[in-house]
Amino acid sequence: RFSLRREKLSVARLQREVAQSKSEGAMREKLIHELEEERHLRLESEKRLREVTLESERSRAQMRGLQEQFSRMEETVRNLLQSQGSPGQNGEGTVNIMKVYQ
């Protein structure tokens, strides 16, 4: 009788251990899945960051080019205004240059 009770307790303890082991295994699988998902999201974020950084660098280079082009155009207009003669003619010359520019 005593050994039967001890055996039942032992079986109950083993069943608890098996249930706990299964529960831990399920938790472990869930954690692994979550870690893989987080890793995937991080890699996607890093990829997007690289894309945005490249796009930003290209935009900066394009902006510098446009600023240089605008400066050259300003200089050209200034030179054209100066080459048109006296200050009295500048007003009329500006209109002509603006018409040509448009």
Backbone torsions as a table, in degrees:
resi	resn	phi	psi	omega
1	ARG	NA	-45.7	178.6
2	PHE	-63.1	-42.2	-179.6
3	SER	-69.9	-31.4	177.3
4	LEU	-65.6	-43.9	177.9
5	ARG	-63.4	-43.5	179.1
6	ARG	-63.2	-39.1	179.0
7	GLU	-65.6	-41.2	177.9
8	LYS	-63.3	-42.1	177.7
9	LEU	-62.8	-41.1	179.4
10	SER	-64.4	-43.2	178.6
11	VAL	-63.6	-43.0	179.3
12	ALA	-62.3	-42.6	178.5
13	ARG	-62.6	-44.8	178.8
14	LEU	-63.1	-39.0	178.1
15	GLN	-64.0	-39.9	177.1
16	ARG	-63.4	-42.3	179.7
17	GLU	-63.4	-41.4	178.6
18	VAL	-64.4	-44.2	179.3
19	ALA	-62.9	-42.4	179.2
20	GLN	-64.6	-41.5	179.4
21	SER	-62.8	-42.7	177.6
22	LYS	-63.2	-42.4	179.7
23	SER	-62.8	-44.1	178.5
24	GLU	-64.1	-38.7	178.0
25	GLY	-63.1	-42.3	178.5
26	ALA	-65.1	-41.5	178.3
27	MET	-63.7	-41.2	179.5
28	ARG	-61.7	-44.9	178.3
29	GLU	-61.5	-42.0	179.2
30	LYS	-63.1	-43.9	178.8
31	LEU	-63.2	-42.0	178.7
32	ILE	-61.4	-44.0	178.7
33	HIS	-61.6	-45.3	179.4
34	GLU	-63.2	-40.0	178.2
35	LEU	-64.0	-41.7	177.9
36	GLU	-63.4	-40.4	178.6
37	GLU	-65.0	-44.1	177.6
38	GLU	-61.3	-42.0	179.0
39	ARG	-61.7	-44.6	178.5
40	HIS	-60.6	-45.9	179.7
41	LEU	-63.0	-39.9	178.7
42	ARG	-63.6	-43.9	179.1
43	LEU	-62.9	-40.9	177.2
44	GLU	-63.4	-41.6	179.2
45	SER	-64.3	-42.4	179.1
46	GLU	-64.1	-39.6	178.0
47	LYS	-63.1	-45.6	179.9
48	ARG	-63.8	-38.6	178.0
49	LEU	-61.8	-42.9	177.7
50	ARG	-61.9	-43.0	179.5
51	GLU	-62.0	-45.4	-178.7
52	VAL	-66.3	-38.3	178.5
53	THR	-63.0	-45.5	177.8
54	LEU	-61.6	-43.8	179.0
55	GLU	-61.5	-40.5	179.1
56	SER	-64.9	-42.9	178.8
57	GLU	-63.5	-41.7	177.7
58	ARG	-63.0	-42.2	179.9
59	SER	-64.1	-40.6	177.8
60	ARG	-62.5	-43.5	179.2
61	ALA	-63.7	-41.8	178.6
62	GLN	-63.6	-41.3	179.3
63	MET	-62.9	-43.1	177.7
64	ARG	-60.5	-43.3	178.5
65	GLY	-61.4	-43.0	178.8
66	LEU	-65.7	-38.9	178.1
67	GLN	-64.2	-41.5	178.0
68	GLU	-64.2	-43.0	178.8
69	GLN	-62.3	-42.9	178.9
70	PHE	-63.4	-41.6	178.1
71	SER	-61.2	-42.2	178.0
72	ARG	-63.5	-40.6	178.6
73	MET	-64.8	-41.5	177.1
74	GLU	-59.6	-44.9	180.0
75	GLU	-62.6	-41.9	178.3
76	THR	-61.2	-45.8	178.9
77	VAL	-62.4	-43.4	179.0
78	ARG	-59.7	-45.7	179.5
79	ASN	-64.0	-40.6	178.2
80	LEU	-63.7	-42.0	178.4
81	LEU	-62.7	-42.0	-179.6
82	GLN	-67.1	-35.6	-176.7
83	SER	-77.9	-10.4	-178.6
84	GLN	-80.9	-5.8	172.3
85	GLY	114.9	-144.7	-170.1
86	SER	-70.7	160.9	-179.2
87	PRO	-59.5	-27.8	179.3
88	GLY	-64.9	-26.3	-177.4
89	GLN	-93.1	-10.3	-175.2
90	ASN	-59.8	-40.8	-178.7
91	GLY	-59.1	-47.5	179.5
92	GLU	-66.5	-40.1	179.5
93	GLY	-63.4	-37.9	179.4
94	THR	-62.1	-43.2	179.1
95	VAL	-60.4	-45.8	179.9
96	ASN	-61.7	-44.3	179.8
97	ILE	-63.2	-42.2	179.7
98	MET	-64.3	-37.0	177.0
99	LYS	-64.5	-43.3	178.6
100	VAL	-63.7	-42.8	-178.7
101	TYR	-61.2	-42.1	-178.8
102	GLN	-69.0	NA	NA
